[in-house]
Amino acid sequence: MPERTVVTDIDIPFARLVVIFVKLGLAAIPAAMIVGAVFALVMALLGAFFGGTFFVSRWGHV
């Protein structure tokens, strides 16, 4: 049976933590672009399948 371990404290210097968060923030940009492209593709396929227009202006034409 494996032993249980409890972590009570992690000592990370502030500068290193800032670097980690900057890297995470920069990595989120291309990830958001990919998620947005997938979402746009799914919406385009749904629009083509159901034949509706999702983007109609106030005057009733696209």
MIVO-940662 format. One record per residue: x, y, z of N, C-alpha, C in turn. Coordinates in nm, 3 decimals, decimal comma. Layout:
REM residues N
<node n_X="X" n_Y="Y" n_Z="Z" ca_X="X" ca_Y="Y" ca_Z="Z" c_X="X" c_Y="Y" c_Z="Z"/>
...
//
This chain:
REM residues 62
<node n_X="0,084" n_Y="-0,118" n_Z="0,000" ca_X="0,000" ca_Y="0,000" ca_Z="0,000" c_X="0,090" c_Y="0,125" c_Z="0,000"/>
<node n_X="0,063" n_Y="0,222" n_Z="-0,092" ca_X="0,150" ca_Y="0,340" ca_Z="-0,098" c_X="0,128" c_Y="0,433" c_Z="0,021"/>
<node n_X="0,234" n_Y="0,504" n_Z="0,057" ca_X="0,225" ca_Y="0,598" ca_Z="0,167" c_X="0,156" c_Y="0,726" c_Z="0,120"/>
<node n_X="0,082" n_Y="0,787" n_Z="0,210" ca_X="0,017" ca_Y="0,914" ca_Z="0,180" c_X="0,113" c_Y="1,028" c_Z="0,210"/>
<node n_X="0,110" n_Y="1,129" n_Z="0,124" ca_X="0,196" ca_Y="1,246" ca_Z="0,142" c_X="0,110" c_Y="1,371" c_Z="0,142"/>
<node n_X="0,137" n_Y="1,460" n_Z="0,235" ca_X="0,065" ca_Y="1,586" ca_Z="0,245" c_X="0,165" c_Y="1,700" c_Z="0,223"/>
<node n_X="0,138" n_Y="1,784" n_Z="0,123" ca_X="0,222" ca_Y="1,899" ca_Z="0,096" c_X="0,164" c_Y="2,017" c_Z="0,175"/>
<node n_X="0,245" n_Y="2,076" n_Z="0,260" ca_X="0,197" ca_Y="2,185" ca_Z="0,344" c_X="0,245" c_Y="2,321" c_Z="0,299"/>
<node n_X="0,356" n_Y="2,329" n_Z="0,224" ca_X="0,409" ca_Y="2,458" ca_Z="0,185" c_X="0,492" c_Y="2,442" c_Z="0,059"/>
<node n_X="0,477" n_Y="2,536" n_Z="-0,034" ca_X="0,561" ca_Y="2,542" ca_Z="-0,154" c_X="0,625" c_Y="2,680" c_Z="-0,155"/>
<node n_X="0,755" n_Y="2,685" n_Z="-0,160" ca_X="0,828" ca_Y="2,811" ca_Z="-0,155" c_X="0,875" c_Y="2,847" c_Z="-0,296"/>
<node n_X="0,803" n_Y="2,940" n_Z="-0,362" ca_X="0,839" ca_Y="2,987" ca_Z="-0,495" c_X="0,868" c_Y="3,135" c_Z="-0,485"/>
<node n_X="0,985" n_Y="3,178" n_Z="-0,531" ca_X="1,017" ca_Y="3,321" ca_Z="-0,527" c_X="0,919" c_Y="3,400" c_Z="-0,614"/>
<node n_X="0,894" n_Y="3,526" n_Z="-0,575" ca_X="0,795" ca_Y="3,609" ca_Z="-0,644" c_X="0,831" c_Y="3,628" c_Z="-0,790"/>
<node n_X="0,957" n_Y="3,652" n_Z="-0,822" ca_X="0,998" ca_Y="3,675" ca_Z="-0,961" c_X="0,971" c_Y="3,551" c_Z="-1,046"/>
<node n_X="0,997" n_Y="3,434" n_Z="-0,992" ca_X="0,972" ca_Y="3,310" ca_Z="-1,067" c_X="0,822" c_Y="3,292" c_Z="-1,089"/>
<node n_X="0,742" n_Y="3,329" n_Z="-0,991" ca_X="0,597" ca_Y="3,319" ca_Z="-1,004" c_X="0,546" c_Y="3,414" c_Z="-1,112"/>
<node n_X="0,602" n_Y="3,533" n_Z="-1,120" ca_X="0,566" ca_Y="3,628" ca_Z="-1,225" c_X="0,599" c_Y="3,571" c_Z="-1,361"/>
<node n_X="0,715" n_Y="3,510" n_Z="-1,376" ca_X="0,754" ca_Y="3,449" ca_Z="-1,504" c_X="0,657" c_Y="3,339" c_Z="-1,542"/>
<node n_X="0,617" n_Y="3,258" n_Z="-1,447" ca_X="0,522" ca_Y="3,149" ca_Z="-1,474" c_X="0,390" c_Y="3,206" c_Z="-1,524"/>
<node n_X="0,339" n_Y="3,311" n_Z="-1,457" ca_X="0,211" ca_Y="3,368" ca_Z="-1,498" c_X="0,219" c_Y="3,438" c_Z="-1,634"/>
<node n_X="0,332" n_Y="3,501" n_Z="-1,664" ca_X="0,349" ca_Y="3,562" ca_Z="-1,796" c_X="0,349" c_Y="3,454" c_Z="-1,904"/>
<node n_X="0,418" n_Y="3,345" n_Z="-1,881" ca_X="0,420" ca_Y="3,235" ca_Z="-1,978" c_X="0,280" c_Y="3,178" c_Z="-1,997"/>
<node n_X="0,205" n_Y="3,162" n_Z="-1,887" ca_X="0,068" ca_Y="3,112" ca_Z="-1,898" c_X="-0,021" c_Y="3,208" c_Z="-1,977"/>
<node n_X="-0,003" n_Y="3,337" n_Z="-1,953" ca_X="-0,080" ca_Y="3,437" ca_Z="-2,026" c_X="-0,049" c_Y="3,436" c_Z="-2,175"/>
<node n_X="0,079" n_Y="3,424" n_Z="-2,209" ca_X="0,117" ca_Y="3,419" ca_Z="-2,350" c_X="0,069" c_Y="3,289" c_Z="-2,416"/>
<node n_X="0,068" n_Y="3,181" n_Z="-2,342" ca_X="0,021" ca_Y="3,054" ca_Z="-2,397" c_X="-0,131" c_Y="3,055" c_Z="-2,417"/>
<node n_X="-0,202" n_Y="3,140" n_Z="-2,343" ca_X="-0,347" ca_Y="3,145" ca_Z="-2,355" c_X="-0,391" c_Y="3,212" c_Z="-2,486"/>
<node n_X="-0,307" n_Y="3,296" n_Z="-2,545" ca_X="-0,345" ca_Y="3,367" ca_Z="-2,667" c_X="-0,367" c_Y="3,272" c_Z="-2,784"/>
<node n_X="-0,270" n_Y="3,187" n_Z="-2,821" ca_X="-0,296" ca_Y="3,094" ca_Z="-2,931" c_X="-0,404" c_Y="2,991" c_Z="-2,896"/>
<node n_X="-0,413" n_Y="2,955" n_Z="-2,768" ca_X="-0,518" ca_Y="2,860" ca_Z="-2,729" c_X="-0,656" c_Y="2,921" c_Z="-2,751"/>
<node n_X="-0,672" n_Y="3,050" n_Z="-2,718" ca_X="-0,800" ca_Y="3,117" ca_Z="-2,739" c_X="-0,831" c_Y="3,131" c_Z="-2,888"/>
<node n_X="-0,728" n_Y="3,152" n_Z="-2,969" ca_X="-0,748" ca_Y="3,161" ca_Z="-3,113" c_X="-0,795" c_Y="3,027" c_Z="-3,170"/>
<node n_X="-0,737" n_Y="2,918" n_Z="-3,123" ca_X="-0,778" ca_Y="2,786" ca_Z="-3,170" c_X="-0,921" c_Y="2,755" c_Z="-3,126"/>
<node n_X="-0,953" n_Y="2,785" n_Z="-3,002" ca_X="-1,090" ca_Y="2,762" ca_Z="-2,953" c_X="-1,189" c_Y="2,847" c_Z="-3,031"/>
<node n_X="-1,153" n_Y="2,972" n_Z="-3,060" ca_X="-1,240" ca_Y="3,058" ca_Z="-3,139" c_X="-1,260" c_Y="3,007" c_Z="-3,280"/>
<node n_X="-1,154" n_Y="2,955" n_Z="-3,342" ca_X="-1,167" ca_Y="2,901" ca_Z="-3,477" c_X="-1,256" c_Y="2,777" c_Z="-3,478"/>
<node n_X="-1,240" n_Y="2,691" n_Z="-3,379" ca_X="-1,325" ca_Y="2,571" ca_Z="-3,370" c_X="-1,470" c_Y="2,612" c_Z="-3,348"/>
<node n_X="-1,493" n_Y="2,711" n_Z="-3,261" ca_X="-1,629" ca_Y="2,759" ca_Z="-3,236" c_X="-1,690" c_Y="2,818" c_Z="-3,363"/>
<node n_X="-1,612" n_Y="2,896" n_Z="-3,438" ca_X="-1,662" ca_Y="2,955" ca_Z="-3,562" c_X="-1,695" c_Y="2,847" c_Z="-3,664"/>
<node n_X="-1,613" n_Y="2,744" n_Z="-3,671" ca_X="-1,639" ca_Y="2,634" ca_Z="-3,764" c_X="-1,767" c_Y="2,560" c_Z="-3,726"/>
<node n_X="-1,786" n_Y="2,534" n_Z="-3,598" ca_X="-1,908" ca_Y="2,466" ca_Z="-3,553" c_X="-2,031" c_Y="2,551" c_Z="-3,582"/>
<node n_X="-2,022" n_Y="2,682" n_Z="-3,558" ca_X="-2,136" ca_Y="2,771" ca_Z="-3,586" c_X="-2,164" c_Y="2,779" c_Z="-3,736"/>
<node n_X="-2,059" n_Y="2,778" n_Z="-3,818" ca_X="-2,078" ca_Y="2,780" ca_Z="-3,962" c_X="-2,145" c_Y="2,651" c_Z="-4,010"/>
<node n_X="-2,103" n_Y="2,539" n_Z="-3,954" ca_X="-2,166" ca_Y="2,412" ca_Z="-3,992" c_X="-2,312" c_Y="2,406" c_Z="-3,947"/>
<node n_X="-2,340" n_Y="2,455" n_Z="-3,828" ca_X="-2,479" ca_Y="2,458" ca_Z="-3,782" c_X="-2,563" c_Y="2,552" c_Z="-3,868"/>
<node n_X="-2,507" n_Y="2,666" n_Z="-3,905" ca_X="-2,579" ca_Y="2,759" ca_Z="-3,991" c_X="-2,605" c_Y="2,699" c_Z="-4,129"/>
<node n_X="-2,508" n_Y="2,625" n_Z="-4,182" ca_X="-2,527" ca_Y="2,561" ca_Z="-4,313" c_X="-2,629" c_Y="2,448" c_Z="-4,303"/>
<node n_X="-2,627" n_Y="2,375" n_Z="-4,192" ca_X="-2,717" ca_Y="2,262" ca_Z="-4,177" c_X="-2,862" c_Y="2,306" c_Z="-4,158"/>
<node n_X="-2,882" n_Y="2,408" n_Z="-4,074" ca_X="-3,018" ca_Y="2,453" ca_Z="-4,046" c_X="-3,064" c_Y="2,564" c_Z="-4,140"/>
<node n_X="-2,975" n_Y="2,616" n_Z="-4,223" ca_X="-3,013" ca_Y="2,714" ca_Z="-4,322" c_X="-3,051" c_Y="2,850" c_Z="-4,267"/>
<node n_X="-3,015" n_Y="2,880" n_Z="-4,146" ca_X="-3,051" ca_Y="3,008" ca_Z="-4,086" c_X="-2,937" c_Y="3,108" c_Z="-4,095"/>
<node n_X="-2,972" n_Y="3,233" n_Z="-4,077" ca_X="-2,870" ca_Y="3,335" ca_Z="-4,068" c_X="-2,863" c_Y="3,381" c_Z="-3,924"/>
<node n_X="-2,746" n_Y="3,371" n_Z="-3,865" ca_X="-2,730" ca_Y="3,407" ca_Z="-3,725" c_X="-2,701" c_Y="3,555" c_Z="-3,709"/>
<node n_X="-2,652" n_Y="3,619" n_Z="-3,815" ca_X="-2,612" ca_Y="3,758" ca_Z="-3,805" c_X="-2,704" c_Y="3,843" c_Z="-3,892"/>
<node n_X="-2,817" n_Y="3,884" n_Z="-3,837" ca_X="-2,913" ca_Y="3,967" ca_Z="-3,909" c_X="-2,911" c_Y="4,105" c_Z="-3,843"/>
<node n_X="-2,904" n_Y="4,208" n_Z="-3,926" ca_X="-2,899" ca_Y="4,343" ca_Z="-3,872" c_X="-3,037" c_Y="4,391" c_Z="-3,833"/>
<node n_X="-3,044" n_Y="4,514" n_Z="-3,782" ca_X="-3,172" ca_Y="4,570" ca_Z="-3,739" c_X="-3,268" c_Y="4,590" c_Z="-3,855"/>
<node n_X="-3,215" n_Y="4,609" n_Z="-3,977" ca_X="-3,300" ca_Y="4,639" ca_Z="-4,091" c_X="-3,348" c_Y="4,513" c_Z="-4,164"/>
<node n_X="-3,309" n_Y="4,397" n_Z="-4,115" ca_X="-3,362" ca_Y="4,273" ca_Z="-4,170" c_X="-3,286" c_Y="4,213" c_Z="-4,285"/>
<node n_X="-3,171" n_Y="4,267" n_Z="-4,320" ca_X="-3,090" ca_Y="4,207" ca_Z="-4,425" c_X="-2,948" c_Y="4,191" c_Z="-4,375"/>
<node n_X="-2,876" n_Y="4,102" n_Z="-4,439" ca_X="-2,740" ca_Y="4,072" ca_Z="-4,394" c_X="-2,643" c_Y="4,173" c_Z="-4,449"/>
//
